[in-house]
Amino acid sequence: MDDAEDVIDWLDPHIPFVLDELDPLPDLPDEPDASTSGSKVPTAASTSSTPSASSAVSAPTSTLASTLSPGDIAKALGLTAENITMCADANVRVDLSRYMRDPATGKAAGNAHYAPGRYPFVCQRLRHPRATVLLFSSGKITCVGVNREEDACAALIKFGEMLRRRGWAGASVTTFAVRNIVLKANAGFPISLARLARDHEKHCTWEPELFPALFYKMDEPRAHFSVFSNGKLVIKGVTTVASAERALKAFYSILLKYQILDLMCV
């Protein structure tokens, strides 16, 4: 795995363990933040328009839901972005060992962790914006741990400046691309996972002995849902908030059929 695109699927289950190996960020020095003062950060209005949980209203009924737009459904269910994975290219090959400790100055990279026998990248935390950047030897860089595209762009641009300061003068960050967005929502009612799994067996994976959530794979629009019996939802596998809103509206119409009205009858 020497390319960022090859490990996006690998990151979801493993990135928490990688981050756990880093010391707490407040106890560590940070790189200077002045490098991005003159940089132009690409805009991403789609993410900034994500409704906040505080603006969520009561869940709409089946009849009302069919008349609402995807954006209205998203607002009603409190759809919020939790994590954005964005990739870019620094356009240089990087010796990761040298990056960790510059042989010329002996200066170590701050807030960084590199375990070549376990992970094919350097994992480095930034303070402003608060983000985690993964650097691959191919020059591909991946930003995780932010909930706005603007912050992901800013973190990657700043990292390009850090590369230039550490000796890679040709580093120039280009080809920004969102690879995955993880969002959360709340259906607003308890759900019968057993009946949902039975009726949608082709799309569902449910092993309650191993994990409490049911996993639902939607083909069109393409999205993956984690569904909890209390109505909490996690959405991933989308690259824009708009596509998540469309998927949520389609999935909500399905969930309404499996609402538990009487908690004694699951």
N, C-alpha and C positions, 0 to 999 in steps of 0.2 A: 504494500500500500504506500506508494510514493506520490500519489496525486490526490489532491483534496476531493475531487469529484468521486473518487473510488471509495472514500470512507465516510460519506455523509450518512449512509444507513448504519454504519458501524458506530458513529458518534453517539447516537441517541442513548443506547444502553451503557456506553463506556465513559462518556464525558464526565458524569458525576464522580467516578472513581479517579479520573485524571485530576479533577479539580481538588479532590480531597487530599492529594499529595502535595498541593501547594500550601504554603503557610497562609494564615489569615492576611488579607490585603492591607488592613489598617496598620499592621505592624511592619510593613515593608516600605522601602523608599520607592518613589515612582519616577518615571522618566519626565523630563520637563514638558510642559504642555504648550509652550509657545510655538511649537513647530507647526501647528495647524491653524495658527491665527490668520494666515494669508491664504489658506486652502479653500477652494470652493467645494462645498459638500453637495453631492447630488441630492435633489429633493425626492421625496416619496410620499405624496399626499395620501395615497391609499392607506398607509399604516396610521398616519396621524388622525385619520377619520374614524379609527376604531372606537366604538362606544365604550365608555368606562362602566365598571360594575355599578357605580353609584347612581348611574342614570337608568338602570334597568327597571322595567315596570313588570306588572304581573303577566304571567305567560298567557298568550292568546288562546282562545278556543279553536276547535277544528274549523268551524265556519269562518271565523275572523282571520285565522292564519292563512287561508287560501286567498284572501283578498289583499294581504299585506305584501309589501316588497321585501326582498331579502334583507335590505338594510334595516327595515322596521322590525323584522323578526330578530335580527342580530341585536338590536337595541333592547328589545323586550326580554331577551334571554341573557343579556349582560355579556355578550361576546367580547373578550379582551385578548390581545396578543400577549403571550407569556415569554416566548423566546423566538428569536429570528436567527436563522443560519444563513449567512451571506458569504459568498466566496469572491475572490478577486485574484489577480495575477500581478506579482511584483516584477515580472519580466527579467528576472535574474536567477541563476542557480545559487544556492546558499549552502555553504558548509556549516551544518548545524552545530557541530562541536566548536568551530571557530566563533560562531555567533554567540554561544554561551559564554565564552571567555576569549576576548580579543587578544591574540598572541602579541600584538604590538604594544598595547597599553596595559594588558593584564586585567582590564575592567570586566567584571562579570555582568551579564544581563540581569537586570533587576526583575523581581516578581516572576521569574521564569523557571520552568522545570523541563528536563530532557532525560528520558530513559530510553535510549536507543534499542535496548533489548525487548522493550515492551510496546513503545509507541513510536510511530514513524514521523514524529513532529516535535517541535518545541512548543510548549504550552506557556503562554505569557499573559499575565493579567495587566490591564490598564486601569488607571483610576479615573481619567477624564478623557472620553466618556467611560463609565464603568462597564468594562467588557472583557472578554477573554479571546485572545487571538491565537490560532494554531498556525505555525509556520512549517511548511514542508520543504525538503531539499530542492524540489523542482521550482520553487519560487511561488507556488500557490499558497495563498493565505485564506484562512477561514475565520470568521468572527461569529461567536456565539455569546449568549448571556445577555442580550439586549432585547427590548420589546418595541423598538422603533427603528425603521430603516435608516432614518437620518443618523442615529447613533452608530449603527453598524458601519455606514459609509465613513463617518468621521473617525471611527476606531481604525479602519483599514488604511485610510489616508495617513493618519498619525503613525501607523506602523511602518508605512513606506518611508516616512521621514526618519524613523528610528533605524531602519536598515541603512539608509544613506549615511547616517552619523556613525554607524559601526563598520563602515568600510565598503559597502556595496553602493558605489556612487551612481551606478546605472539603474538603481531600483526606481521604478515608476509604476504606481498601482493603477491598473486598468481592468476592464472587463468585470465590472461589478454585477453580481447575479444572486438573487435570493434563491436558495435551494430548498428551504423548508421553513414553515411558520407553525409554531405550536400555539394554539389558542384554547381558552376555556370558556364554558358557558354553563347555564343551568336551565334544564327543561322546566323546572318549577313544580314537578310532581314526581312521586315514586314510580319506578318502572319495573314491570315484570320481565326480568332478563330471561327467565326460563321459557316463557312464551315467545319472546322475541327471537331467541336462539332456535327454537323449534320451527317457527314459521319462515325464518330467513337463514336456514342452515347453510345455504350456498355462500352467504356473505359474512357469516358470523364465526368467531372462535371464542368459546367460553369454557374455561376450566376453573370453576369456583374453588376447587381444592387448592389451586396454585395461586390464583390472583382474583380479587373480587370483581374486577371489571370485565365486561364483555367487549370484544373487539369486533367492530363492524367495518368492513371494507366496501366503500361505495365506488362504483365504477364511473358513474356520470352524474354530477361532476365528480372528478377523482378526489377522494379524501378518505382518511382513516379516522374512525371515531373510537374512543374508549368510553364506554357507557357504564355508569355506576347505578346501583339500584335506587339511590336517593335522588336521582335525576341529574347529578353532576356529569358534565361532558368534557372530554378533551379531544381536540381536533388537531390533526397533523397531516403531513403529506400534501399541503397546499403551498403555493408560492406567492399568493396575493390574498389580501383580506377579502376582496370582492369574491374570489372563488370560494373562500371559506363561508361567506354569507350565503352564497347560492347553495352550497352543500348543506349548510345548517337548515335552511328552509325546507329542502327536500327531505332531510332526515327527520325534521320535527314532525312533518305530516305522518311519518311512519310511527314515531314514538307515541303520538297521541292515541294510537290504537292499543297501546300496551300500558296505558296509564292505570295504576292501581287505585281504584276508587275506594275499595274496602280493604284495609290493611290485613283483615282476617282471611282474605281470599286472594292469594298470590297466584 
